């Protein structure tokens, strides 16, 4: 019987090894699945970031090359305002006297 007990212990040991190996494989597979999901999320975020960067660069180039018409308008307005301001400081001329009515 000792021989059968030794064989049973050896078989039990092999079964335990197979069970632990299968559990290890399951854990590895779960980790690979989680890594795939994480990898997909990272790719999506990278693509969104690249599109946002290209849009920001395009907007900056547009703003740089678009002429600013408001500056020209403000310059003209400031010049006219300064001229009128100094004319108001002159002394008022006396009004001509009315001619006597006959």
TAQUIBEL-V959811 format. One record per residue. SS is DSSP state (H for helix, E for strand, L for the rest). PHI is phi in whole degrees, 0 to 359 (999 if undefined). D_FIRST is the distance of its C-alpha to the first C-alpha in Angstrom with 1 decimal. Layout:
BEGIN
ss=<SS;SS>
phi=<PHI;PHI>
d_first=<D_FIRST;D_FIRST>
END
This chain:
BEGIN
ss=<L;H;H;H;H;H;H;H;H;H;H;H;H;H;H;H;H;H;H;H;H;H;H;H;H;H;H;H;H;H;H;H;H;H;H;H;H;H;H;H;H;H;H;H;H;H;H;H;H;H;H;H;H;H;H;H;H;H;H;H;H;H;H;H;H;L;L;L;H;H;H;H;H;H;H;H;H;H;H;H;H;H;H;H;H;H;H;H;L;L;L;L;L;L;L;L;L;L;L;L;L;L>
phi=<999;298;293;292;297;294;291;294;294;293;295;297;296;294;297;296;297;296;296;293;294;292;295;295;296;297;296;295;295;298;294;297;296;296;295;296;296;295;297;296;298;297;295;298;295;295;293;298;296;295;296;296;294;296;295;295;294;297;294;296;295;300;295;289;269;282;292;258;286;295;298;297;295;294;296;295;294;297;296;295;295;297;296;294;296;285;293;291;281;294;289;290;280;293;286;293;286;283;287;295;277;263>
d_first=<0.0;3.7;5.2;5.1;6.2;8.6;9.8;10.4;12.3;14.2;15.2;16.2;18.2;19.9;20.8;22.2;24.1;25.5;26.6;28.3;30.0;31.2;32.6;34.3;35.8;37.1;38.7;40.3;41.6;43.1;44.7;46.2;47.6;49.2;50.6;52.1;53.8;55.1;56.3;58.2;59.9;60.9;62.5;64.4;65.7;66.7;68.7;70.5;71.3;72.7;74.9;76.2;77.1;79.0;80.8;81.8;83.1;85.1;86.6;87.6;89.2;91.1;92.4;93.4;95.4;96.9;100.5;101.2;104.3;104.4;105.3;108.4;109.4;109.1;111.1;114.0;113.9;114.0;117.1;119.0;118.2;119.4;122.7;123.4;122.5;125.1;127.8;127.4;128.3;131.9;134.8;135.9;139.2;142.0;142.7;146.1;148.8;149.8;153.2;155.8;156.4;160.0>
END
